[in-house]
Amino acid sequence: MWPFQKKKIDMKGISFSQLDSTEGFDDNQNINPDVWIETTPLNSMVDDPETMGLPSPDANEDEIYRLASELSSFRESISIPNDGVYCPICHIANIDLDKLRTPCPKCGRELLKFGWD
């Protein structure tokens, strides 16, 4: 018997496990852990982001980060090969998962788990 209780996450209305994406697939290939890649907020790419579990385009940084942190917690609960980290406020990503929950080099918020595919 597993001695720990699993955290329950309400998945109703969630279509994504992160709030940003990179320009293309495999953007994480052939870079080193010192390289940061620009990301794009997913809510800027869809017509009605709120119905997909994304923040409103006019959401403030605190709300965006709160939601991104919740999604990261879900993503952190499962092992996904090749995940990295990102900042949903500064819109940057890095391949080094060891940086997870360490300060963003730009804004100081904790870096969150990021999927490259």
Phi and psi in radians as a Rosetta constraint file:
Dihedral C 1 N 2 CA 2 C 2 CIRCULARHARMONIC -1.282 0.35
Dihedral N 2 CA 2 C 2 N 3 CIRCULARHARMONIC 2.214 0.35
Dihedral C 2 N 3 CA 3 C 3 CIRCULARHARMONIC -1.375 0.35
Dihedral N 3 CA 3 C 3 N 4 CIRCULARHARMONIC -0.089 0.35
Dihedral C 3 N 4 CA 4 C 4 CIRCULARHARMONIC -1.976 0.35
Dihedral N 4 CA 4 C 4 N 5 CIRCULARHARMONIC 2.543 0.35
Dihedral C 4 N 5 CA 5 C 5 CIRCULARHARMONIC -1.453 0.35
Dihedral N 5 CA 5 C 5 N 6 CIRCULARHARMONIC 2.413 0.35
Dihedral C 5 N 6 CA 6 C 6 CIRCULARHARMONIC -1.378 0.35
Dihedral N 6 CA 6 C 6 N 7 CIRCULARHARMONIC 2.432 0.35
Dihedral C 6 N 7 CA 7 C 7 CIRCULARHARMONIC -1.297 0.35
Dihedral N 7 CA 7 C 7 N 8 CIRCULARHARMONIC 2.264 0.35
Dihedral C 7 N 8 CA 8 C 8 CIRCULARHARMONIC -1.566 0.35
Dihedral N 8 CA 8 C 8 N 9 CIRCULARHARMONIC 2.309 0.35
Dihedral C 8 N 9 CA 9 C 9 CIRCULARHARMONIC -2.099 0.35
Dihedral N 9 CA 9 C 9 N 10 CIRCULARHARMONIC 2.249 0.35
Dihedral C 9 N 10 CA 10 C 10 CIRCULARHARMONIC -1.344 0.35
Dihedral N 10 CA 10 C 10 N 11 CIRCULARHARMONIC 1.931 0.35
Dihedral C 10 N 11 CA 11 C 11 CIRCULARHARMONIC -1.624 0.35
Dihedral N 11 CA 11 C 11 N 12 CIRCULARHARMONIC 0.050 0.35
Dihedral C 11 N 12 CA 12 C 12 CIRCULARHARMONIC -1.079 0.35
Dihedral N 12 CA 12 C 12 N 13 CIRCULARHARMONIC 2.191 0.35
Dihedral C 12 N 13 CA 13 C 13 CIRCULARHARMONIC 1.432 0.35
Dihedral N 13 CA 13 C 13 N 14 CIRCULARHARMONIC 0.056 0.35
Dihedral C 13 N 14 CA 14 C 14 CIRCULARHARMONIC -1.712 0.35
Dihedral N 14 CA 14 C 14 N 15 CIRCULARHARMONIC 2.190 0.35
Dihedral C 14 N 15 CA 15 C 15 CIRCULARHARMONIC -2.013 0.35
Dihedral N 15 CA 15 C 15 N 16 CIRCULARHARMONIC -0.150 0.35
Dihedral C 15 N 16 CA 16 C 16 CIRCULARHARMONIC -2.294 0.35
Dihedral N 16 CA 16 C 16 N 17 CIRCULARHARMONIC 2.783 0.35
Dihedral C 16 N 17 CA 17 C 17 CIRCULARHARMONIC -1.993 0.35
Dihedral N 17 CA 17 C 17 N 18 CIRCULARHARMONIC 0.188 0.35
Dihedral C 17 N 18 CA 18 C 18 CIRCULARHARMONIC -2.811 0.35
Dihedral N 18 CA 18 C 18 N 19 CIRCULARHARMONIC 2.893 0.35
Dihedral C 18 N 19 CA 19 C 19 CIRCULARHARMONIC -1.787 0.35
Dihedral N 19 CA 19 C 19 N 20 CIRCULARHARMONIC -0.174 0.35
Dihedral C 19 N 20 CA 20 C 20 CIRCULARHARMONIC -2.172 0.35
Dihedral N 20 CA 20 C 20 N 21 CIRCULARHARMONIC 2.872 0.35
Dihedral C 20 N 21 CA 21 C 21 CIRCULARHARMONIC -2.502 0.35
Dihedral N 21 CA 21 C 21 N 22 CIRCULARHARMONIC 2.847 0.35
Dihedral C 21 N 22 CA 22 C 22 CIRCULARHARMONIC -1.707 0.35
Dihedral N 22 CA 22 C 22 N 23 CIRCULARHARMONIC 3.002 0.35
Dihedral C 22 N 23 CA 23 C 23 CIRCULARHARMONIC -1.101 0.35
Dihedral N 23 CA 23 C 23 N 24 CIRCULARHARMONIC -0.659 0.35
Dihedral C 23 N 24 CA 24 C 24 CIRCULARHARMONIC -2.483 0.35
Dihedral N 24 CA 24 C 24 N 25 CIRCULARHARMONIC 2.985 0.35
Dihedral C 24 N 25 CA 25 C 25 CIRCULARHARMONIC -1.312 0.35
Dihedral N 25 CA 25 C 25 N 26 CIRCULARHARMONIC 2.704 0.35
Dihedral C 25 N 26 CA 26 C 26 CIRCULARHARMONIC 1.105 0.35
Dihedral N 26 CA 26 C 26 N 27 CIRCULARHARMONIC 0.406 0.35
Dihedral C 26 N 27 CA 27 C 27 CIRCULARHARMONIC -1.118 0.35
Dihedral N 27 CA 27 C 27 N 28 CIRCULARHARMONIC -0.309 0.35
Dihedral C 27 N 28 CA 28 C 28 CIRCULARHARMONIC -1.494 0.35
Dihedral N 28 CA 28 C 28 N 29 CIRCULARHARMONIC -0.126 0.35
Dihedral C 28 N 29 CA 29 C 29 CIRCULARHARMONIC -1.348 0.35
Dihedral N 29 CA 29 C 29 N 30 CIRCULARHARMONIC 2.489 0.35
Dihedral C 29 N 30 CA 30 C 30 CIRCULARHARMONIC 1.105 0.35
Dihedral N 30 CA 30 C 30 N 31 CIRCULARHARMONIC 0.511 0.35
Dihedral C 30 N 31 CA 31 C 31 CIRCULARHARMONIC -2.184 0.35
Dihedral N 31 CA 31 C 31 N 32 CIRCULARHARMONIC 2.809 0.35
Dihedral C 31 N 32 CA 32 C 32 CIRCULARHARMONIC -1.867 0.35
Dihedral N 32 CA 32 C 32 N 33 CIRCULARHARMONIC 2.966 0.35
Dihedral C 32 N 33 CA 33 C 33 CIRCULARHARMONIC -1.140 0.35
Dihedral N 33 CA 33 C 33 N 34 CIRCULARHARMONIC -0.120 0.35
Dihedral C 33 N 34 CA 34 C 34 CIRCULARHARMONIC -1.564 0.35
Dihedral N 34 CA 34 C 34 N 35 CIRCULARHARMONIC -0.155 0.35
Dihedral C 34 N 35 CA 35 C 35 CIRCULARHARMONIC -1.619 0.35
Dihedral N 35 CA 35 C 35 N 36 CIRCULARHARMONIC 2.312 0.35
Dihedral C 35 N 36 CA 36 C 36 CIRCULARHARMONIC -1.934 0.35
Dihedral N 36 CA 36 C 36 N 37 CIRCULARHARMONIC 2.331 0.35
Dihedral C 36 N 37 CA 37 C 37 CIRCULARHARMONIC -1.915 0.35
Dihedral N 37 CA 37 C 37 N 38 CIRCULARHARMONIC 2.445 0.35
Dihedral C 37 N 38 CA 38 C 38 CIRCULARHARMONIC -1.206 0.35
Dihedral N 38 CA 38 C 38 N 39 CIRCULARHARMONIC 2.486 0.35
Dihedral C 38 N 39 CA 39 C 39 CIRCULARHARMONIC -2.052 0.35
Dihedral N 39 CA 39 C 39 N 40 CIRCULARHARMONIC 2.916 0.35
Dihedral C 39 N 40 CA 40 C 40 CIRCULARHARMONIC -2.173 0.35
Dihedral N 40 CA 40 C 40 N 41 CIRCULARHARMONIC 2.323 0.35
Dihedral C 40 N 41 CA 41 C 41 CIRCULARHARMONIC -1.093 0.35
Dihedral N 41 CA 41 C 41 N 42 CIRCULARHARMONIC 2.290 0.35
Dihedral C 41 N 42 CA 42 C 42 CIRCULARHARMONIC -1.125 0.35
Dihedral N 42 CA 42 C 42 N 43 CIRCULARHARMONIC -0.518 0.35
Dihedral C 42 N 43 CA 43 C 43 CIRCULARHARMONIC -1.178 0.35
Dihedral N 43 CA 43 C 43 N 44 CIRCULARHARMONIC -0.239 0.35
Dihedral C 43 N 44 CA 44 C 44 CIRCULARHARMONIC -1.518 0.35
Dihedral N 44 CA 44 C 44 N 45 CIRCULARHARMONIC -0.098 0.35
Dihedral C 44 N 45 CA 45 C 45 CIRCULARHARMONIC -1.869 0.35
Dihedral N 45 CA 45 C 45 N 46 CIRCULARHARMONIC -0.100 0.35
Dihedral C 45 N 46 CA 46 C 46 CIRCULARHARMONIC -2.159 0.35
Dihedral N 46 CA 46 C 46 N 47 CIRCULARHARMONIC 2.742 0.35
Dihedral C 46 N 47 CA 47 C 47 CIRCULARHARMONIC -1.253 0.35
Dihedral N 47 CA 47 C 47 N 48 CIRCULARHARMONIC -0.777 0.35
Dihedral C 47 N 48 CA 48 C 48 CIRCULARHARMONIC -2.242 0.35
Dihedral N 48 CA 48 C 48 N 49 CIRCULARHARMONIC 1.328 0.35
Dihedral C 48 N 49 CA 49 C 49 CIRCULARHARMONIC -1.047 0.35
Dihedral N 49 CA 49 C 49 N 50 CIRCULARHARMONIC -0.607 0.35
Dihedral C 49 N 50 CA 50 C 50 CIRCULARHARMONIC -1.127 0.35
Dihedral N 50 CA 50 C 50 N 51 CIRCULARHARMONIC -0.554 0.35
Dihedral C 50 N 51 CA 51 C 51 CIRCULARHARMONIC -1.272 0.35
Dihedral N 51 CA 51 C 51 N 52 CIRCULARHARMONIC -0.223 0.35
Dihedral C 51 N 52 CA 52 C 52 CIRCULARHARMONIC -1.833 0.35
Dihedral N 52 CA 52 C 52 N 53 CIRCULARHARMONIC 0.163 0.35
Dihedral C 52 N 53 CA 53 C 53 CIRCULARHARMONIC 1.468 0.35
Dihedral N 53 CA 53 C 53 N 54 CIRCULARHARMONIC 0.200 0.35
Dihedral C 53 N 54 CA 54 C 54 CIRCULARHARMONIC -1.720 0.35
Dihedral N 54 CA 54 C 54 N 55 CIRCULARHARMONIC 2.718 0.35
Dihedral C 54 N 55 CA 55 C 55 CIRCULARHARMONIC -1.233 0.35
Dihedral N 55 CA 55 C 55 N 56 CIRCULARHARMONIC 2.725 0.35
Dihedral C 55 N 56 CA 56 C 56 CIRCULARHARMONIC -1.087 0.35
Dihedral N 56 CA 56 C 56 N 57 CIRCULARHARMONIC 2.592 0.35
Dihedral C 56 N 57 CA 57 C 57 CIRCULARHARMONIC -1.032 0.35
Dihedral N 57 CA 57 C 57 N 58 CIRCULARHARMONIC -0.399 0.35
Dihedral C 57 N 58 CA 58 C 58 CIRCULARHARMONIC -1.743 0.35
Dihedral N 58 CA 58 C 58 N 59 CIRCULARHARMONIC 0.232 0.35
Dihedral C 58 N 59 CA 59 C 59 CIRCULARHARMONIC -1.136 0.35
Dihedral N 59 CA 59 C 59 N 60 CIRCULARHARMONIC 2.550 0.35
Dihedral C 59 N 60 CA 60 C 60 CIRCULARHARMONIC -1.407 0.35
Dihedral N 60 CA 60 C 60 N 61 CIRCULARHARMONIC 2.926 0.35
Dihedral C 60 N 61 CA 61 C 61 CIRCULARHARMONIC -1.046 0.35
Dihedral N 61 CA 61 C 61 N 62 CIRCULARHARMONIC -0.642 0.35
Dihedral C 61 N 62 CA 62 C 62 CIRCULARHARMONIC -1.127 0.35
Dihedral N 62 CA 62 C 62 N 63 CIRCULARHARMONIC -0.728 0.35
Dihedral C 62 N 63 CA 63 C 63 CIRCULARHARMONIC -1.180 0.35
Dihedral N 63 CA 63 C 63 N 64 CIRCULARHARMONIC -0.744 0.35
Dihedral C 63 N 64 CA 64 C 64 CIRCULARHARMONIC -1.055 0.35
Dihedral N 64 CA 64 C 64 N 65 CIRCULARHARMONIC -0.824 0.35
Dihedral C 64 N 65 CA 65 C 65 CIRCULARHARMONIC -1.163 0.35
Dihedral N 65 CA 65 C 65 N 66 CIRCULARHARMONIC -0.683 0.35
Dihedral C 65 N 66 CA 66 C 66 CIRCULARHARMONIC -1.022 0.35
Dihedral N 66 CA 66 C 66 N 67 CIRCULARHARMONIC -0.845 0.35
Dihedral C 66 N 67 CA 67 C 67 CIRCULARHARMONIC -1.140 0.35
Dihedral N 67 CA 67 C 67 N 68 CIRCULARHARMONIC -0.761 0.35
Dihedral C 67 N 68 CA 68 C 68 CIRCULARHARMONIC -1.077 0.35
Dihedral N 68 CA 68 C 68 N 69 CIRCULARHARMONIC -0.661 0.35
Dihedral C 68 N 69 CA 69 C 69 CIRCULARHARMONIC -1.163 0.35
Dihedral N 69 CA 69 C 69 N 70 CIRCULARHARMONIC -0.691 0.35
Dihedral C 69 N 70 CA 70 C 70 CIRCULARHARMONIC -1.094 0.35
Dihedral N 70 CA 70 C 70 N 71 CIRCULARHARMONIC -0.765 0.35
Dihedral C 70 N 71 CA 71 C 71 CIRCULARHARMONIC -1.139 0.35
Dihedral N 71 CA 71 C 71 N 72 CIRCULARHARMONIC -0.676 0.35
Dihedral C 71 N 72 CA 72 C 72 CIRCULARHARMONIC -1.105 0.35
Dihedral N 72 CA 72 C 72 N 73 CIRCULARHARMONIC -0.690 0.35
Dihedral C 72 N 73 CA 73 C 73 CIRCULARHARMONIC -1.026 0.35
Dihedral N 73 CA 73 C 73 N 74 CIRCULARHARMONIC -0.716 0.35
Dihedral C 73 N 74 CA 74 C 74 CIRCULARHARMONIC -1.098 0.35
Dihedral N 74 CA 74 C 74 N 75 CIRCULARHARMONIC -0.839 0.35
Dihedral C 74 N 75 CA 75 C 75 CIRCULARHARMONIC -1.103 0.35
Dihedral N 75 CA 75 C 75 N 76 CIRCULARHARMONIC -0.622 0.35
Dihedral C 75 N 76 CA 76 C 76 CIRCULARHARMONIC -1.195 0.35
Dihedral N 76 CA 76 C 76 N 77 CIRCULARHARMONIC -0.390 0.35
Dihedral C 76 N 77 CA 77 C 77 CIRCULARHARMONIC -1.342 0.35
Dihedral N 77 CA 77 C 77 N 78 CIRCULARHARMONIC -0.160 0.35
Dihedral C 77 N 78 CA 78 C 78 CIRCULARHARMONIC -2.234 0.35
Dihedral N 78 CA 78 C 78 N 79 CIRCULARHARMONIC 2.598 0.35
Dihedral C 78 N 79 CA 79 C 79 CIRCULARHARMONIC -1.501 0.35
Dihedral N 79 CA 79 C 79 N 80 CIRCULARHARMONIC 2.068 0.35
Dihedral C 79 N 80 CA 80 C 80 CIRCULARHARMONIC -2.165 0.35
Dihedral N 80 CA 80 C 80 N 81 CIRCULARHARMONIC 2.022 0.35
Dihedral C 80 N 81 CA 81 C 81 CIRCULARHARMONIC -1.019 0.35
Dihedral N 81 CA 81 C 81 N 82 CIRCULARHARMONIC 2.473 0.35
Dihedral C 81 N 82 CA 82 C 82 CIRCULARHARMONIC 1.255 0.35
Dihedral N 82 CA 82 C 82 N 83 CIRCULARHARMONIC 0.216 0.35
Dihedral C 82 N 83 CA 83 C 83 CIRCULARHARMONIC -1.177 0.35
Dihedral N 83 CA 83 C 83 N 84 CIRCULARHARMONIC 2.711 0.35
Dihedral C 83 N 84 CA 84 C 84 CIRCULARHARMONIC -2.289 0.35
Dihedral N 84 CA 84 C 84 N 85 CIRCULARHARMONIC -2.574 0.35
Dihedral C 84 N 85 CA 85 C 85 CIRCULARHARMONIC -2.302 0.35
Dihedral N 85 CA 85 C 85 N 86 CIRCULARHARMONIC 2.800 0.35
Dihedral C 85 N 86 CA 86 C 86 CIRCULARHARMONIC -2.691 0.35
Dihedral N 86 CA 86 C 86 N 87 CIRCULARHARMONIC 2.891 0.35
Dihedral C 86 N 87 CA 87 C 87 CIRCULARHARMONIC -2.044 0.35
Dihedral N 87 CA 87 C 87 N 88 CIRCULARHARMONIC 2.055 0.35
Dihedral C 87 N 88 CA 88 C 88 CIRCULARHARMONIC -1.319 0.35
Dihedral N 88 CA 88 C 88 N 89 CIRCULARHARMONIC -0.104 0.35
Dihedral C 88 N 89 CA 89 C 89 CIRCULARHARMONIC -1.680 0.35
Dihedral N 89 CA 89 C 89 N 90 CIRCULARHARMONIC -0.800 0.35
Dihedral C 89 N 90 CA 90 C 90 CIRCULARHARMONIC -1.515 0.35
Dihedral N 90 CA 90 C 90 N 91 CIRCULARHARMONIC -0.245 0.35
Dihedral C 90 N 91 CA 91 C 91 CIRCULARHARMONIC 1.029 0.35
Dihedral N 91 CA 91 C 91 N 92 CIRCULARHARMONIC 0.996 0.35
Dihedral C 91 N 92 CA 92 C 92 CIRCULARHARMONIC -2.364 0.35
Dihedral N 92 CA 92 C 92 N 93 CIRCULARHARMONIC 2.636 0.35
Dihedral C 92 N 93 CA 93 C 93 CIRCULARHARMONIC -2.390 0.35
Dihedral N 93 CA 93 C 93 N 94 CIRCULARHARMONIC 2.724 0.35
Dihedral C 93 N 94 CA 94 C 94 CIRCULARHARMONIC -2.496 0.35
Dihedral N 94 CA 94 C 94 N 95 CIRCULARHARMONIC 2.646 0.35
Dihedral C 94 N 95 CA 95 C 95 CIRCULARHARMONIC -1.404 0.35
Dihedral N 95 CA 95 C 95 N 96 CIRCULARHARMONIC -0.247 0.35
Dihedral C 95 N 96 CA 96 C 96 CIRCULARHARMONIC -1.474 0.35
Dihedral N 96 CA 96 C 96 N 97 CIRCULARHARMONIC 1.714 0.35
Dihedral C 96 N 97 CA 97 C 97 CIRCULARHARMONIC -1.128 0.35
Dihedral N 97 CA 97 C 97 N 98 CIRCULARHARMONIC -0.327 0.35
Dihedral C 97 N 98 CA 98 C 98 CIRCULARHARMONIC -1.131 0.35
Dihedral N 98 CA 98 C 98 N 99 CIRCULARHARMONIC -0.263 0.35
Dihedral C 98 N 99 CA 99 C 99 CIRCULARHARMONIC -1.468 0.35
Dihedral N 99 CA 99 C 99 N 100 CIRCULARHARMONIC -0.052 0.35
Dihedral C 99 N 100 CA 100 C 100 CIRCULARHARMONIC -0.948 0.35
Dihedral N 100 CA 100 C 100 N 101 CIRCULARHARMONIC 2.276 0.35
Dihedral C 100 N 101 CA 101 C 101 CIRCULARHARMONIC 1.141 0.35
Dihedral N 101 CA 101 C 101 N 102 CIRCULARHARMONIC 0.290 0.35
Dihedral C 101 N 102 CA 102 C 102 CIRCULARHARMONIC -1.679 0.35
Dihedral N 102 CA 102 C 102 N 103 CIRCULARHARMONIC 2.876 0.35
Dihedral C 102 N 103 CA 103 C 103 CIRCULARHARMONIC -1.130 0.35
Dihedral N 103 CA 103 C 103 N 104 CIRCULARHARMONIC 2.417 0.35
Dihedral C 103 N 104 CA 104 C 104 CIRCULARHARMONIC -1.086 0.35
Dihedral N 104 CA 104 C 104 N 105 CIRCULARHARMONIC 2.406 0.35
Dihedral C 104 N 105 CA 105 C 105 CIRCULARHARMONIC -1.183 0.35
Dihedral N 105 CA 105 C 105 N 106 CIRCULARHARMONIC -0.256 0.35
Dihedral C 105 N 106 CA 106 C 106 CIRCULARHARMONIC -1.752 0.35
Dihedral N 106 CA 106 C 106 N 107 CIRCULARHARMONIC -0.856 0.35
Dihedral C 106 N 107 CA 107 C 107 CIRCULARHARMONIC -1.949 0.35
Dihedral N 107 CA 107 C 107 N 108 CIRCULARHARMONIC -0.246 0.35
Dihedral C 107 N 108 CA 108 C 108 CIRCULARHARMONIC 1.535 0.35
Dihedral N 108 CA 108 C 108 N 109 CIRCULARHARMONIC -0.151 0.35
Dihedral C 108 N 109 CA 109 C 109 CIRCULARHARMONIC -1.199 0.35
Dihedral N 109 CA 109 C 109 N 110 CIRCULARHARMONIC 2.736 0.35
Dihedral C 109 N 110 CA 110 C 110 CIRCULARHARMONIC -1.113 0.35
Dihedral N 110 CA 110 C 110 N 111 CIRCULARHARMONIC 2.355 0.35
Dihedral C 110 N 111 CA 111 C 111 CIRCULARHARMONIC -1.257 0.35
Dihedral N 111 CA 111 C 111 N 112 CIRCULARHARMONIC 2.535 0.35
Dihedral C 111 N 112 CA 112 C 112 CIRCULARHARMONIC -1.991 0.35
Dihedral N 112 CA 112 C 112 N 113 CIRCULARHARMONIC 2.865 0.35
Dihedral C 112 N 113 CA 113 C 113 CIRCULARHARMONIC -1.262 0.35
Dihedral N 113 CA 113 C 113 N 114 CIRCULARHARMONIC 2.406 0.35
Dihedral C 113 N 114 CA 114 C 114 CIRCULARHARMONIC -2.335 0.35
Dihedral N 114 CA 114 C 114 N 115 CIRCULARHARMONIC 2.323 0.35
Dihedral C 114 N 115 CA 115 C 115 CIRCULARHARMONIC -1.755 0.35
Dihedral N 115 CA 115 C 115 N 116 CIRCULARHARMONIC 2.381 0.35
Dihedral C 115 N 116 CA 116 C 116 CIRCULARHARMONIC -1.551 0.35
Dihedral N 116 CA 116 C 116 N 117 CIRCULARHARMONIC -0.269 0.35
